[in-house]
Amino acid sequence: MPNRTVIDLFLEPGALVRHPDRAEWGLGQVQTVVGHKVTVNFEDAGKQTIDAAQIPLVYVGPDPRE
């Protein structure tokens, strides 16, 4: 697995996201962003802390980078 070091600077509280490898977690809403640690409240997995330097979360809805 390649070392991912790019952190998505557009992640912010309120953004709706999905985990790229955990579809069963459902839709998530970003709660906090501190450095590369992102806390997301997922429908079916509750609050999870994601290392955005390792796992690029997938935006749901319009992607602010486009």
SEZA-168009 format. One record per residue: residue number from 1; residue in three letters; chain; x, y, z of N, C-alpha, C, O in turn. Coordinates in nm, 2 decimals. Example, Ala and Ser with C-alpha at 12.3 -4.5 7.8 and 13.67 -1.06 7.14 Angstrom:
BEGIN
[node 1, ALA, A, [1.32, -0.57, 0.78], [1.23, -0.45, 0.78], [1.32, -0.33, 0.78], [1.42, -0.33, 0.85]];
[node 2, SER, A, [1.28, -0.22, 0.71], [1.37, -0.11, 0.71], [1.29, 0.00, 0.79], [1.34, 0.11, 0.80]];
//
This chain:
BEGIN
[node 1, MET, A, [0.08, -0.12, 0.00], [0.00, 0.00, 0.00], [0.09, 0.12, 0.00], [0.18, 0.14, 0.08]];
[node 2, PRO, A, [0.06, 0.22, -0.09], [0.15, 0.34, -0.10], [0.12, 0.42, 0.02], [0.01, 0.43, 0.08]];
[node 3, ASN, A, [0.22, 0.50, 0.06], [0.21, 0.59, 0.17], [0.14, 0.72, 0.12], [0.20, 0.79, 0.04]];
[node 4, ARG, A, [0.02, 0.74, 0.17], [-0.06, 0.86, 0.13], [-0.02, 0.97, 0.23], [-0.04, 0.96, 0.35]];
[node 5, THR, A, [0.02, 1.08, 0.18], [0.06, 1.19, 0.27], [-0.02, 1.32, 0.24], [-0.01, 1.41, 0.31]];
[node 6, VAL, A, [-0.10, 1.32, 0.13], [-0.18, 1.43, 0.10], [-0.30, 1.44, 0.19], [-0.38, 1.34, 0.19]];
[node 7, ILE, A, [-0.32, 1.54, 0.26], [-0.44, 1.56, 0.35], [-0.54, 1.65, 0.28], [-0.50, 1.76, 0.22]];
[node 8, ASP, A, [-0.66, 1.62, 0.28], [-0.77, 1.70, 0.21], [-0.80, 1.82, 0.29], [-0.86, 1.81, 0.40]];
[node 9, LEU, A, [-0.75, 1.93, 0.24], [-0.77, 2.06, 0.31], [-0.91, 2.11, 0.31], [-0.94, 2.21, 0.38]];
[node 10, PHE, A, [-1.00, 2.05, 0.23], [-1.14, 2.09, 0.22], [-1.23, 2.02, 0.32], [-1.35, 2.05, 0.33]];
[node 11, LEU, A, [-1.17, 1.92, 0.40], [-1.26, 1.86, 0.50], [-1.29, 1.96, 0.61], [-1.20, 2.02, 0.66]];
[node 12, GLU, A, [-1.41, 1.97, 0.64], [-1.45, 2.06, 0.75], [-1.58, 2.01, 0.82], [-1.65, 1.93, 0.76]];
[node 13, PRO, A, [-1.60, 2.05, 0.94], [-1.72, 2.00, 1.01], [-1.85, 2.03, 0.93], [-1.86, 2.13, 0.87]];
[node 14, GLY, A, [-1.93, 1.92, 0.93], [-2.06, 1.93, 0.86], [-2.05, 1.86, 0.72], [-2.16, 1.82, 0.67]];
[node 15, ALA, A, [-1.93, 1.84, 0.67], [-1.92, 1.77, 0.54], [-1.97, 1.63, 0.55], [-1.95, 1.56, 0.65]];
[node 16, LEU, A, [-2.04, 1.58, 0.45], [-2.09, 1.44, 0.44], [-1.99, 1.36, 0.36], [-1.95, 1.39, 0.25]];
[node 17, VAL, A, [-1.95, 1.25, 0.42], [-1.85, 1.16, 0.37], [-1.89, 1.01, 0.38], [-1.98, 0.98, 0.46]];
[node 18, ARG, A, [-1.81, 0.93, 0.31], [-1.81, 0.79, 0.33], [-1.67, 0.74, 0.34], [-1.58, 0.80, 0.29]];
[node 19, HIS, A, [-1.65, 0.63, 0.41], [-1.52, 0.57, 0.43], [-1.50, 0.48, 0.30], [-1.59, 0.40, 0.27]];
[node 20, PRO, A, [-1.39, 0.49, 0.23], [-1.37, 0.42, 0.11], [-1.37, 0.27, 0.12], [-1.40, 0.20, 0.02]];
[node 21, ASP, A, [-1.33, 0.22, 0.24], [-1.32, 0.07, 0.26], [-1.43, 0.01, 0.35], [-1.43, -0.11, 0.38]];
[node 22, ARG, A, [-1.52, 0.10, 0.40], [-1.62, 0.05, 0.50], [-1.76, 0.10, 0.46], [-1.82, 0.18, 0.54]];
[node 23, ALA, A, [-1.81, 0.05, 0.35], [-1.94, 0.09, 0.30], [-2.05, 0.06, 0.41], [-2.15, 0.13, 0.42]];
[node 24, GLU, A, [-2.02, -0.05, 0.49], [-2.12, -0.09, 0.59], [-2.14, 0.02, 0.70], [-2.23, 0.01, 0.78]];
[node 25, TRP, A, [-2.04, 0.11, 0.71], [-2.05, 0.22, 0.81], [-2.16, 0.32, 0.78], [-2.21, 0.39, 0.86]];
[node 26, GLY, A, [-2.20, 0.33, 0.65], [-2.30, 0.42, 0.60], [-2.25, 0.56, 0.59], [-2.12, 0.59, 0.59]];
[node 27, LEU, A, [-2.34, 0.65, 0.58], [-2.31, 0.80, 0.56], [-2.25, 0.85, 0.69], [-2.29, 0.82, 0.80]];
[node 28, GLY, A, [-2.15, 0.94, 0.67], [-2.09, 1.00, 0.79], [-2.08, 1.15, 0.78], [-2.08, 1.21, 0.67]];
[node 29, GLN, A, [-2.09, 1.22, 0.89], [-2.08, 1.36, 0.90], [-1.95, 1.40, 0.98], [-1.94, 1.35, 1.09]];
[node 30, VAL, A, [-1.87, 1.48, 0.92], [-1.75, 1.52, 0.98], [-1.78, 1.61, 1.10], [-1.86, 1.70, 1.09]];
[node 31, GLN, A, [-1.72, 1.57, 1.22], [-1.75, 1.65, 1.34], [-1.64, 1.74, 1.37], [-1.66, 1.86, 1.40]];
[node 32, THR, A, [-1.51, 1.69, 1.37], [-1.40, 1.78, 1.40], [-1.28, 1.74, 1.30], [-1.27, 1.63, 1.26]];
[node 33, VAL, A, [-1.19, 1.84, 1.28], [-1.07, 1.82, 1.21], [-0.96, 1.88, 1.29], [-0.96, 2.00, 1.31]];
[node 34, VAL, A, [-0.86, 1.80, 1.33], [-0.75, 1.85, 1.41], [-0.62, 1.79, 1.34], [-0.59, 1.67, 1.36]];
[node 35, GLY, A, [-0.55, 1.87, 1.27], [-0.44, 1.82, 1.19], [-0.49, 1.72, 1.09], [-0.58, 1.76, 1.01]];
[node 36, HIS, A, [-0.44, 1.60, 1.09], [-0.48, 1.50, 0.99], [-0.58, 1.40, 1.06], [-0.62, 1.30, 0.99]];
[node 37, LYS, A, [-0.62, 1.43, 1.18], [-0.72, 1.34, 1.25], [-0.86, 1.40, 1.23], [-0.89, 1.52, 1.26]];
[node 38, VAL, A, [-0.95, 1.32, 1.17], [-1.08, 1.36, 1.14], [-1.18, 1.28, 1.22], [-1.18, 1.15, 1.21]];
[node 39, THR, A, [-1.27, 1.34, 1.30], [-1.37, 1.26, 1.37], [-1.50, 1.27, 1.29], [-1.54, 1.38, 1.25]];
[node 40, VAL, A, [-1.55, 1.15, 1.26], [-1.67, 1.14, 1.17], [-1.77, 1.06, 1.25], [-1.74, 0.95, 1.31]];
[node 41, ASN, A, [-1.90, 1.11, 1.25], [-2.01, 1.03, 1.31], [-2.08, 0.96, 1.19], [-2.15, 1.02, 1.11]];
[node 42, PHE, A, [-2.06, 0.82, 1.19], [-2.12, 0.74, 1.08], [-2.25, 0.68, 1.13], [-2.27, 0.65, 1.25]];
[node 43, GLU, A, [-2.35, 0.67, 1.04], [-2.48, 0.62, 1.07], [-2.48, 0.48, 1.14], [-2.55, 0.46, 1.24]];
[node 44, ASP, A, [-2.39, 0.39, 1.09], [-2.39, 0.26, 1.14], [-2.27, 0.22, 1.22], [-2.25, 0.10, 1.25]];
[node 45, ALA, A, [-2.18, 0.31, 1.25], [-2.06, 0.28, 1.32], [-2.03, 0.38, 1.43], [-1.93, 0.37, 1.50]];
[node 46, GLY, A, [-2.11, 0.48, 1.44], [-2.09, 0.58, 1.54], [-1.97, 0.67, 1.51], [-1.93, 0.68, 1.40]];
[node 47, LYS, A, [-1.92, 0.73, 1.62], [-1.80, 0.82, 1.60], [-1.67, 0.74, 1.58], [-1.64, 0.65, 1.65]];
[node 48, GLN, A, [-1.60, 0.78, 1.47], [-1.48, 0.71, 1.44], [-1.37, 0.82, 1.41], [-1.41, 0.92, 1.35]];
[node 49, THR, A, [-1.25, 0.80, 1.46], [-1.14, 0.89, 1.43], [-1.06, 0.83, 1.31], [-1.01, 0.72, 1.32]];
[node 50, ILE, A, [-1.05, 0.91, 1.20], [-0.99, 0.87, 1.08], [-0.86, 0.95, 1.06], [-0.86, 1.07, 1.08]];
[node 51, ASP, A, [-0.75, 0.88, 1.02], [-0.63, 0.95, 0.99], [-0.64, 0.98, 0.84], [-0.61, 0.89, 0.75]];
[node 52, ALA, A, [-0.67, 1.11, 0.81], [-0.69, 1.15, 0.67], [-0.56, 1.14, 0.59], [-0.56, 1.15, 0.47]];
[node 53, ALA, A, [-0.44, 1.13, 0.65], [-0.32, 1.11, 0.58], [-0.31, 0.97, 0.52], [-0.23, 0.95, 0.43]];
[node 54, GLN, A, [-0.38, 0.88, 0.58], [-0.38, 0.74, 0.54], [-0.51, 0.70, 0.46], [-0.50, 0.61, 0.37]];
[node 55, ILE, A, [-0.62, 0.76, 0.50], [-0.75, 0.71, 0.44], [-0.82, 0.84, 0.38], [-0.87, 0.92, 0.46]];
[node 56, PRO, A, [-0.83, 0.85, 0.25], [-0.90, 0.96, 0.19], [-1.05, 0.94, 0.19], [-1.10, 0.85, 0.12]];
[node 57, LEU, A, [-1.12, 1.02, 0.27], [-1.26, 1.00, 0.28], [-1.33, 1.05, 0.15], [-1.27, 1.14, 0.08]];
[node 58, VAL, A, [-1.44, 0.99, 0.12], [-1.51, 1.02, -0.01], [-1.63, 1.12, 0.02], [-1.71, 1.09, 0.10]];
[node 59, TYR, A, [-1.62, 1.23, -0.05], [-1.73, 1.33, -0.03], [-1.86, 1.27, -0.09], [-1.86, 1.20, -0.19]];
[node 60, VAL, A, [-1.97, 1.30, -0.02], [-2.11, 1.27, -0.07], [-2.17, 1.40, -0.11], [-2.18, 1.50, -0.03]];
[node 61, GLY, A, [-2.22, 1.41, -0.23], [-2.27, 1.54, -0.28], [-2.17, 1.61, -0.35], [-2.06, 1.55, -0.39]];
[node 62, PRO, A, [-2.19, 1.74, -0.37], [-2.09, 1.82, -0.45], [-1.95, 1.82, -0.38], [-1.94, 1.84, -0.26]];
[node 63, ASP, A, [-1.85, 1.79, -0.46], [-1.71, 1.79, -0.41], [-1.66, 1.93, -0.41], [-1.65, 1.99, -0.52]];
[node 64, PRO, A, [-1.62, 1.99, -0.30], [-1.58, 2.13, -0.30], [-1.45, 2.16, -0.38], [-1.41, 2.27, -0.40]];
[node 65, ARG, A, [-1.38, 2.05, -0.41], [-1.26, 2.07, -0.49], [-1.28, 2.08, -0.64], [-1.19, 2.12, -0.71]];
[node 66, GLU, A, [-1.40, 2.06, -0.68], [-1.43, 2.07, -0.82], [-1.49, 2.20, -0.86], [-1.52, 2.23, -0.98]];
//
